[in-house]
Amino acid sequence: QMSKEPEKWSSLEEIAEHLGLSKDTIRNWIKKGAIPHHRVGKQFKFRISEVDAWVESGQSAKIK
């Protein structure tokens, strides 16, 4: 049985690049509690799998 590598945490910069969006857009979504994120101290960290699932679910299209 192969153990799956744990997914690495992505920074705000990495998630902005992954989605092709500005860091300001991601920051606004964090403030609105829209995008799935986790706080580590003063930094925000993301799991690409969670963000992708959120985009694919259509939730990202509902942000006002």
PDB file as gemmi writes it, atoms N, CA and C in Angstrom:
CRYST1    1.000    1.000    1.000  90.00  90.00  90.00 P 1                      
ATOM      1  N   GLN A   1       0.855  -1.193   0.000  1.00  0.00           N  
ATOM      2  CA  GLN A   1       0.000   0.000   0.000  1.00  0.00           C  
ATOM      3  C   GLN A   1       0.895   1.249   0.000  1.00  0.00           C  
ATOM      4  N   MET A   2       0.708   2.085  -1.008  1.00  0.00           N  
ATOM      5  CA  MET A   2       1.548   3.284  -1.117  1.00  0.00           C  
ATOM      6  C   MET A   2       0.946   4.415  -0.299  1.00  0.00           C  
ATOM      7  N   SER A   3       1.801   5.074   0.466  1.00  0.00           N  
ATOM      8  CA  SER A   3       1.289   6.222   1.212  1.00  0.00           C  
ATOM      9  C   SER A   3       1.400   7.458   0.323  1.00  0.00           C  
ATOM     10  N   LYS A   4       0.325   8.241   0.316  1.00  0.00           N  
ATOM     11  CA  LYS A   4       0.292   9.429  -0.527  1.00  0.00           C  
ATOM     12  C   LYS A   4       1.088  10.537   0.164  1.00  0.00           C  
ATOM     13  N   GLU A   5       1.907  11.221  -0.609  1.00  0.00           N  
ATOM     14  CA  GLU A   5       2.661  12.372  -0.094  1.00  0.00           C  
ATOM     15  C   GLU A   5       1.654  13.406   0.406  1.00  0.00           C  
ATOM     16  N   PRO A   6       1.872  13.983   1.569  1.00  0.00           N  
ATOM     17  CA  PRO A   6       0.948  15.049   1.977  1.00  0.00           C  
ATOM     18  C   PRO A   6       1.078  16.242   1.042  1.00  0.00           C  
ATOM     19  N   GLU A   7      -0.044  16.875   0.778  1.00  0.00           N  
ATOM     20  CA  GLU A   7      -0.033  18.013  -0.141  1.00  0.00           C  
ATOM     21  C   GLU A   7       0.683  19.195   0.499  1.00  0.00           C  
ATOM     22  N   LYS A   8       1.496  19.859  -0.293  1.00  0.00           N  
ATOM     23  CA  LYS A   8       2.236  21.012   0.242  1.00  0.00           C  
ATOM     24  C   LYS A   8       1.306  22.213   0.301  1.00  0.00           C  
ATOM     25  N   TRP A   9       1.525  23.054   1.297  1.00  0.00           N  
ATOM     26  CA  TRP A   9       0.743  24.278   1.433  1.00  0.00           C  
ATOM     27  C   TRP A   9       1.244  25.310   0.428  1.00  0.00           C  
ATOM     28  N   SER A  10       0.322  26.048  -0.155  1.00  0.00           N  
ATOM     29  CA  SER A  10       0.676  27.083  -1.124  1.00  0.00           C  
ATOM     30  C   SER A  10       0.492  28.456  -0.494  1.00  0.00           C  
ATOM     31  N   SER A  11       1.353  29.377  -0.902  1.00  0.00           N  
ATOM     32  CA  SER A  11       1.282  30.759  -0.411  1.00  0.00           C  
ATOM     33  C   SER A  11       0.244  31.539  -1.206  1.00  0.00           C  
ATOM     34  N   LEU A  12      -0.075  32.731  -0.734  1.00  0.00           N  
ATOM     35  CA  LEU A  12      -0.981  33.616  -1.450  1.00  0.00           C  
ATOM     36  C   LEU A  12      -0.473  33.881  -2.867  1.00  0.00           C  
ATOM     37  N   GLU A  13       0.828  34.103  -3.003  1.00  0.00           N  
ATOM     38  CA  GLU A  13       1.423  34.353  -4.318  1.00  0.00           C  
ATOM     39  C   GLU A  13       1.216  33.154  -5.242  1.00  0.00           C  
ATOM     40  N   GLU A  14       1.456  31.960  -4.684  1.00  0.00           N  
ATOM     41  CA  GLU A  14       1.331  30.748  -5.499  1.00  0.00           C  
ATOM     42  C   GLU A  14      -0.107  30.504  -5.936  1.00  0.00           C  
ATOM     43  N   ILE A  15      -1.062  30.765  -5.038  1.00  0.00           N  
ATOM     44  CA  ILE A  15      -2.463  30.515  -5.379  1.00  0.00           C  
ATOM     45  C   ILE A  15      -2.941  31.556  -6.392  1.00  0.00           C  
ATOM     46  N   ALA A  16      -2.470  32.790  -6.274  1.00  0.00           N  
ATOM     47  CA  ALA A  16      -2.819  33.828  -7.254  1.00  0.00           C  
ATOM     48  C   ALA A  16      -2.307  33.420  -8.635  1.00  0.00           C  
ATOM     49  N   GLU A  17      -1.074  32.942  -8.671  1.00  0.00           N  
ATOM     50  CA  GLU A  17      -0.483  32.499  -9.933  1.00  0.00           C  
ATOM     51  C   GLU A  17      -1.225  31.283 -10.483  1.00  0.00           C  
ATOM     52  N   HIS A  18      -1.564  30.350  -9.611  1.00  0.00           N  
ATOM     53  CA  HIS A  18      -2.276  29.132 -10.007  1.00  0.00           C  
ATOM     54  C   HIS A  18      -3.607  29.483 -10.674  1.00  0.00           C  
ATOM     55  N   LEU A  19      -4.298  30.483 -10.115  1.00  0.00           N  
ATOM     56  CA  LEU A  19      -5.613  30.866 -10.647  1.00  0.00           C  
ATOM     57  C   LEU A  19      -5.519  31.939 -11.729  1.00  0.00           C  
ATOM     58  N   GLY A  20      -4.318  32.499 -11.902  1.00  0.00           N  
ATOM     59  CA  GLY A  20      -4.157  33.565 -12.889  1.00  0.00           C  
ATOM     60  C   GLY A  20      -4.837  34.849 -12.465  1.00  0.00           C  
ATOM     61  N   LEU A  21      -4.801  35.113 -11.156  1.00  0.00           N  
ATOM     62  CA  LEU A  21      -5.454  36.299 -10.599  1.00  0.00           C  
ATOM     63  C   LEU A  21      -4.444  37.123  -9.817  1.00  0.00           C  
ATOM     64  N   SER A  22      -4.839  38.353  -9.496  1.00  0.00           N  
ATOM     65  CA  SER A  22      -3.940  39.211  -8.711  1.00  0.00           C  
ATOM     66  C   SER A  22      -3.994  38.825  -7.239  1.00  0.00           C  
ATOM     67  N   LYS A  23      -2.923  39.161  -6.526  1.00  0.00           N  
ATOM     68  CA  LYS A  23      -2.885  38.905  -5.082  1.00  0.00           C  
ATOM     69  C   LYS A  23      -3.980  39.713  -4.384  1.00  0.00           C  
ATOM     70  N   ASP A  24      -4.274  40.909  -4.898  1.00  0.00           N  
ATOM     71  CA  ASP A  24      -5.343  41.731  -4.303  1.00  0.00           C  
ATOM     72  C   ASP A  24      -6.695  41.034  -4.391  1.00  0.00           C  
ATOM     73  N   THR A  25      -6.964  40.394  -5.523  1.00  0.00           N  
ATOM     74  CA  THR A  25      -8.225  39.654  -5.678  1.00  0.00           C  
ATOM     75  C   THR A  25      -8.303  38.547  -4.634  1.00  0.00           C  
ATOM     76  N   ILE A  26      -7.219  37.803  -4.480  1.00  0.00           N  
ATOM     77  CA  ILE A  26      -7.201  36.715  -3.488  1.00  0.00           C  
ATOM     78  C   ILE A  26      -7.404  37.293  -2.086  1.00  0.00           C  
ATOM     79  N   ARG A  27      -6.732  38.408  -1.786  1.00  0.00           N  
ATOM     80  CA  ARG A  27      -6.894  39.040  -0.457  1.00  0.00           C  
ATOM     81  C   ARG A  27      -8.344  39.447  -0.217  1.00  0.00           C  
ATOM     82  N   ASN A  28      -8.993  40.005  -1.232  1.00  0.00           N  
ATOM     83  CA  ASN A  28     -10.412  40.383  -1.095  1.00  0.00           C  
ATOM     84  C   ASN A  28     -11.272  39.160  -0.818  1.00  0.00           C  
ATOM     85  N   TRP A  29     -11.006  38.067  -1.514  1.00  0.00           N  
ATOM     86  CA  TRP A  29     -11.772  36.845  -1.306  1.00  0.00           C  
ATOM     87  C   TRP A  29     -11.556  36.293   0.092  1.00  0.00           C  
ATOM     88  N   ILE A  30     -10.322  36.422   0.611  1.00  0.00           N  
ATOM     89  CA  ILE A  30     -10.044  35.973   1.985  1.00  0.00           C  
ATOM     90  C   ILE A  30     -10.890  36.800   2.957  1.00  0.00           C  
ATOM     91  N   LYS A  31     -10.888  38.133   2.761  1.00  0.00           N  
ATOM     92  CA  LYS A  31     -11.669  39.020   3.646  1.00  0.00           C  
ATOM     93  C   LYS A  31     -13.140  38.655   3.649  1.00  0.00           C  
ATOM     94  N   LYS A  32     -13.661  38.264   2.496  1.00  0.00           N  
ATOM     95  CA  LYS A  32     -15.071  37.890   2.374  1.00  0.00           C  
ATOM     96  C   LYS A  32     -15.325  36.474   2.852  1.00  0.00           C  
ATOM     97  N   GLY A  33     -14.248  35.757   3.176  1.00  0.00           N  
ATOM     98  CA  GLY A  33     -14.395  34.364   3.601  1.00  0.00           C  
ATOM     99  C   GLY A  33     -14.832  33.480   2.456  1.00  0.00           C  
ATOM    100  N   ALA A  34     -14.533  33.905   1.230  1.00  0.00           N  
ATOM    101  CA  ALA A  34     -15.012  33.175   0.060  1.00  0.00           C  
ATOM    102  C   ALA A  34     -14.122  31.987  -0.285  1.00  0.00           C  
ATOM    103  N   ILE A  35     -12.830  32.236  -0.390  1.00  0.00           N  
ATOM    104  CA  ILE A  35     -11.898  31.196  -0.858  1.00  0.00           C  
ATOM    105  C   ILE A  35     -11.432  30.330   0.318  1.00  0.00           C  
ATOM    106  N   PRO A  36     -11.358  29.009   0.116  1.00  0.00           N  
ATOM    107  CA  PRO A  36     -10.874  28.161   1.226  1.00  0.00           C  
ATOM    108  C   PRO A  36      -9.410  28.459   1.542  1.00  0.00           C  
ATOM    109  N   HIS A  37      -9.158  28.827   2.786  1.00  0.00           N  
ATOM    110  CA  HIS A  37      -7.790  29.148   3.206  1.00  0.00           C  
ATOM    111  C   HIS A  37      -7.608  28.785   4.670  1.00  0.00           C  
ATOM    112  N   HIS A  38      -6.363  28.785   5.098  1.00  0.00           N  
ATOM    113  CA  HIS A  38      -6.012  28.479   6.491  1.00  0.00           C  
ATOM    114  C   HIS A  38      -5.024  29.525   6.942  1.00  0.00           C  
ATOM    115  N   ARG A  39      -5.145  29.941   8.186  1.00  0.00           N  
ATOM    116  CA  ARG A  39      -4.185  30.902   8.737  1.00  0.00           C  
ATOM    117  C   ARG A  39      -3.087  30.177   9.464  1.00  0.00           C  
ATOM    118  N   VAL A  40      -1.867  30.570   9.160  1.00  0.00           N  
ATOM    119  CA  VAL A  40      -0.704  30.046   9.876  1.00  0.00           C  
ATOM    120  C   VAL A  40       0.020  31.288  10.380  1.00  0.00           C  
ATOM    121  N   GLY A  41      -0.187  31.594  11.658  1.00  0.00           N  
ATOM    122  CA  GLY A  41       0.338  32.858  12.181  1.00  0.00           C  
ATOM    123  C   GLY A  41      -0.329  34.002  11.441  1.00  0.00           C  
ATOM    124  N   LYS A  42       0.473  34.888  10.863  1.00  0.00           N  
ATOM    125  CA  LYS A  42      -0.087  36.025  10.132  1.00  0.00           C  
ATOM    126  C   LYS A  42      -0.223  35.735   8.644  1.00  0.00           C  
ATOM    127  N   GLN A  43       0.180  34.540   8.236  1.00  0.00           N  
ATOM    128  CA  GLN A  43       0.134  34.211   6.811  1.00  0.00           C  
ATOM    129  C   GLN A  43      -1.089  33.382   6.474  1.00  0.00           C  
ATOM    130  N   PHE A  44      -1.477  33.482   5.230  1.00  0.00           N  
ATOM    131  CA  PHE A  44      -2.551  32.642   4.722  1.00  0.00           C  
ATOM    132  C   PHE A  44      -1.932  31.549   3.874  1.00  0.00           C  
ATOM    133  N   LYS A  45      -2.417  30.339   4.067  1.00  0.00           N  
ATOM    134  CA  LYS A  45      -1.925  29.204   3.293  1.00  0.00           C  
ATOM    135  C   LYS A  45      -3.117  28.519   2.639  1.00  0.00           C  
ATOM    136  N   PHE A  46      -2.844  27.885   1.523  1.00  0.00           N  
ATOM    137  CA  PHE A  46      -3.893  27.277   0.714  1.00  0.00           C  
ATOM    138  C   PHE A  46      -3.484  25.882   0.300  1.00  0.00           C  
ATOM    139  N   ARG A  47      -4.481  25.038   0.071  1.00  0.00           N  
ATOM    140  CA  ARG A  47      -4.247  23.734  -0.547  1.00  0.00           C  
ATOM    141  C   ARG A  47      -4.843  23.833  -1.944  1.00  0.00           C  
ATOM    142  N   ILE A  48      -4.011  23.598  -2.944  1.00  0.00           N  
ATOM    143  CA  ILE A  48      -4.484  23.716  -4.325  1.00  0.00           C  
ATOM    144  C   ILE A  48      -5.690  22.802  -4.561  1.00  0.00           C  
ATOM    145  N   SER A  49      -5.689  21.616  -3.973  1.00  0.00           N  
ATOM    146  CA  SER A  49      -6.824  20.695  -4.167  1.00  0.00           C  
ATOM    147  C   SER A  49      -8.120  21.306  -3.646  1.00  0.00           C  
ATOM    148  N   GLU A  50      -8.069  21.997  -2.493  1.00  0.00           N  
ATOM    149  CA  GLU A  50      -9.269  22.634  -1.926  1.00  0.00           C  
ATOM    150  C   GLU A  50      -9.738  23.788  -2.808  1.00  0.00           C  
ATOM    151  N   VAL A  51      -8.772  24.585  -3.279  1.00  0.00           N  
ATOM    152  CA  VAL A  51      -9.112  25.735  -4.118  1.00  0.00           C  
ATOM    153  C   VAL A  51      -9.685  25.255  -5.448  1.00  0.00           C  
ATOM    154  N   ASP A  52      -9.081  24.226  -6.036  1.00  0.00           N  
ATOM    155  CA  ASP A  52      -9.592  23.682  -7.297  1.00  0.00           C  
ATOM    156  C   ASP A  52     -11.012  23.133  -7.124  1.00  0.00           C  
ATOM    157  N   ALA A  53     -11.238  22.417  -6.033  1.00  0.00           N  
ATOM    158  CA  ALA A  53     -12.572  21.857  -5.776  1.00  0.00           C  
ATOM    159  C   ALA A  53     -13.590  22.983  -5.611  1.00  0.00           C  
ATOM    160  N   TRP A  54     -13.178  24.063  -4.943  1.00  0.00           N  
ATOM    161  CA  TRP A  54     -14.039  25.228  -4.736  1.00  0.00           C  
ATOM    162  C   TRP A  54     -14.377  25.895  -6.071  1.00  0.00           C  
ATOM    163  N   VAL A  55     -13.391  26.053  -6.945  1.00  0.00           N  
ATOM    164  CA  VAL A  55     -13.621  26.635  -8.276  1.00  0.00           C  
ATOM    165  C   VAL A  55     -14.559  25.715  -9.071  1.00  0.00           C  
ATOM    166  N   GLU A  56     -14.268  24.417  -9.059  1.00  0.00           N  
ATOM    167  CA  GLU A  56     -15.066  23.462  -9.834  1.00  0.00           C  
ATOM    168  C   GLU A  56     -16.502  23.352  -9.328  1.00  0.00           C  
ATOM    169  N   SER A  57     -16.721  23.646  -8.048  1.00  0.00           N  
ATOM    170  CA  SER A  57     -18.066  23.574  -7.479  1.00  0.00           C  
ATOM    171  C   SER A  57     -18.938  24.748  -7.920  1.00  0.00           C  
ATOM    172  N   GLY A  58     -18.307  25.769  -8.531  1.00  0.00           N  
ATOM    173  CA  GLY A  58     -19.058  26.953  -8.958  1.00  0.00           C  
ATOM    174  C   GLY A  58     -19.136  28.034  -7.914  1.00  0.00           C  
ATOM    175  N   GLN A  59     -18.586  27.783  -6.712  1.00  0.00           N  
ATOM    176  CA  GLN A  59     -18.660  28.769  -5.640  1.00  0.00           C  
ATOM    177  C   GLN A  59     -17.943  30.066  -6.006  1.00  0.00           C  
ATOM    178  N   SER A  60     -16.847  29.937  -6.755  1.00  0.00           N  
ATOM    179  CA  SER A  60     -16.060  31.143  -7.083  1.00  0.00           C  
ATOM    180  C   SER A  60     -16.831  32.081  -8.008  1.00  0.00           C  
ATOM    181  N   ALA A  61     -17.816  31.554  -8.720  1.00  0.00           N  
ATOM    182  CA  ALA A  61     -18.607  32.383  -9.637  1.00  0.00           C  
ATOM    183  C   ALA A  61     -19.648  33.204  -8.886  1.00  0.00           C  
ATOM    184  N   LYS A  62     -19.871  32.888  -7.594  1.00  0.00           N  
ATOM    185  CA  LYS A  62     -20.930  33.545  -6.820  1.00  0.00           C  
ATOM    186  C   LYS A  62     -20.429  34.701  -5.965  1.00  0.00           C  
ATOM    187  N   ILE A  63     -19.133  34.996  -6.034  1.00  0.00           N  
ATOM    188  CA  ILE A  63     -18.587  36.063  -5.188  1.00  0.00           C  
ATOM    189  C   ILE A  63     -19.100  37.398  -5.689  1.00  0.00           C  
ATOM    190  N   LYS A  64     -19.608  38.196  -4.765  1.00  0.00           N  
ATOM    191  CA  LYS A  64     -20.147  39.524  -5.126  1.00  0.00           C  
ATOM    192  C   LYS A  64     -19.044  40.559  -5.033  1.00  0.00           C  
TER     193      LYS A  64                                                      
END                                                                             
